[in-house]
């Protein structure tokens, strides 16, 4: 949730640092998209314009998160969330897995 509250600052920092912003790693399956249309009232037209589900290399996520960590050194909650991503991305890389981010409401 700390990352969600700091999304604009994270996006700006990523752009300044020349790394992929975290939300660029967001994707959802067709089933998740259908549920969002129903649950959150997203229009069918807007849903149709969304990109199909994508999966990313965890090394890309690691590059972004490691670059962002120093920029949020004084924000303990954001830093803790970013460090959790480091652990997850490192494990995914070890296992040869890909990832995408989802929004948890």
N, C-alpha and C positions, 0 to 999 in steps of 0.2 A: 504494500500500500504506500510505503514511502516513495517508491519509484513512481507510482501513479501521481502522487501529489507533486512530485518534482519533475514531471515529464517535460515541461517546457525548458527548464534549466538543463536537463540531461540532453535534450535535443540540441540546444544551443552549444553546449560544451562539446558534444560529439562533432558538430559541424566545424567548430573552431579547431578541434584537434585533428580533423581530417579522417575520422573513422565513421563507420556506418552507425547511424542513430539506432538505439534499441528498438524503437517501434517499426523500423524497417524489417525487423525479424518477425513481425506479427503476421500470423496467417491462421486461417481456420478451415476446417473441413466443410464439405457441403452440408453435412448433418448439423454441425455447429452453426453454420450460417442460417439454415432453415429455422433452427431453434431461436436464433437471435431475431429473425424476422418476426416470429410469433411473440417472443417474450418482450422485446424492446420496441416493437412497432417500426422496425426498419422497413422502408418501402421495398416492394419487389424490384422496382427500377434501380434503386440504390444497390440492392443485393446483387442484381445481375451485373453491375459494373465492377464488383469486387473481383480481384484476381483470384484464380484458383489456388487451392492449398499449395503452399510451398514449404520446402524443408531446407535448412541451412547447415553449413559446415560449422561445427562447434569452434573451430579455430578462428572463424570470423567473429563469433560472439566473444571469445576470449580477448581478441585484439581490441574490441570496443570496450569491454568492461575494464580491462587492465589500463587502458588509456584514461577512462573516466575516474578511476579510483583516486588518483592524486587531486583531481579537481573537486572532489567531495570529501576530502580528508577531515573536515570539521563537522560534517553532517553524519552523525553516528548511525542513524536509521538507514539512510541511503547507502552508506558505506557497508553496513551489514548485509543489505539486500544484494549489493553488487558482489560482495564476497561469496554469498551463496551461489550466485551465478557462476563465479569462478569454479567452485567445487563441482557444480553440475556439468558445466561445459568440459572441464578436465576429464570427468568420468565418461561423458559421452564420447569424447575424442579417443580415450583409451579403448572403448568398446566399439568404435567405428560407427557410432550412431549419429544421426542428424537431428536437428531440432527446429522448432518454431515457437514463438511466444504466443500466448493467449492472454486475454484480459479476463481477470477474475473479478466478478462483481459482488 
